[in-house]
Amino acid sequence: MKAILVKQPGGPEQLELGEYEQPLPKPYELLIKVHATALNRADTLQRQGKYPAPKGASPLLGLEVAGEVVETGTNCSRFKKGDKVFGLLPGGGYAEYAVMDEQMAMPIPDNLTMEQATAIPEVFLTAYQALVWLGKLQAGERVLIHAGASGVGTAAIQLARAKKAEVLVTASEGKLHACKELGAHKAINYKEVAFEDEVLAYTNNEGVDVVVDFIAGPYFNQNLECLRTDGRLVILASLGGGKVAEADLRKILVKRLQVMGSTLRSRSKEYQIQLTQEMSTFALPYFKSGAIKPVIDSEYDWKDVAEAHRYMEQNKNIGKIVLRVN
C-alpha cells in the first residue's frame, strides 16, 4: 500500500510518499480504507525522533482516521464491510489502509464528511478526558482553556459549553474572534495582557474551577492564581517548557488545589476504549444535530504532507489540519 514514510528523523522534508506493507486485522480489529487523516503535535515530534510509537503500534505517523471498513476480524460484531467509521489509532493513519480496534471505532454521522470526521477523535477525546474525567467540570462552573484556537482548544470550548460551563480562553489577537464564535464567554489576548489579571477581573476575583493548560512551566504560577478554592489544573503538554524556577506551593494547600497531567497516547487500550465510548455517547448526538462541529483550518492532499507539517509548526492554524488520502 502507499503510505507516508519518514526517511530519517528531522524536518518536514524527511516525509515522502512511499510503499509500506498493508496491515492485517487481528480478530478484534477492523481493516479500514483510509479516506482522510489529520495532523497532531505528536506527529511532528515523532517525525523528529522525539516521540516514538508505543510498543506494538505501527511506526507510521497518524493517530486518527476516517474511512470505510473493508474487512472485519473474526471476533468483530459491531461493524460490517462497507460501514463508514472514524476513530483513534496508536499509529498508522498516514496510509491507504489502517487497522483499528473495533471498540475504538465510531460511526460517521450522515451529516459529516470524511474530512470532518477525521478532525474529531484526537482533539475531542483529549478535551473530554481533560474536562470531564480529570477536571470533573460541572454545570455552572468556570473553565479557563489555554490555546483556545488549537485543535484541542476548539473541541474543549464546545464540550464545556455543552456541559453548561462558563468558558474563558487565551489566544493570540487574530484567533480571539474564532474562539468567541465557538462559544467562549471571555477571550484573552495572552500576548498583550497578563491573563491571570484578566481572569480575576472578569470573575470578580473568584477565579475559575478548572484550567486546561498546554504551556506548563511558564504558566504554572499564573494558573494557580487563576484557580479558586478546590480548583483543578490539568496539564496536557509542556510547549513552553517543563520547569518552574520558583513557585509558592502553599497556594495549593490553602486553596486545596489539584494539579494533574496526562497524555492520551500512552494510556492503556482499555482506558482509550472506555473514553471513546463515553465521549461518543455524550457528543455524537451533538455532532448529528450540528450543535458541536469539528473545526477544520485547512485540508491538504497527502502528497503535500511536508507543507502541512510546516504549516502546523508555524502555529497559524485555527482548528485541525486534515490530509485527504487518495
FENFENTA-V398155 format. One record per helix or strand of 2 or more residues. SS is the DSSP state (~ for helix, > for strand). FROM is the first residue (numbers start at 1). TO is the last residue. If there is no record, write none. Layout:
ss:SS from:FROM to:TO
ss:SS from:FROM to:TO
This chain:
ss:> from:2 to:6
ss:~ from:12 to:14
ss:> from:15 to:19
ss:> from:29 to:38
ss:~ from:41 to:47
ss:> from:64 to:72
ss:> from:84 to:88
ss:> from:97 to:101
ss:~ from:102 to:104
ss:> from:105 to:107
ss:~ from:114 to:118
ss:~ from:121 to:134
ss:> from:142 to:145
ss:~ from:151 to:162
ss:> from:166 to:171
ss:~ from:173 to:182
ss:> from:186 to:189
ss:~ from:195 to:202
ss:> from:208 to:213
ss:~ from:217 to:226
ss:> from:227 to:235
ss:~ from:250 to:254
ss:> from:258 to:261
ss:~ from:269 to:289
ss:> from:296 to:301
ss:~ from:302 to:313
ss:> from:320 to:324
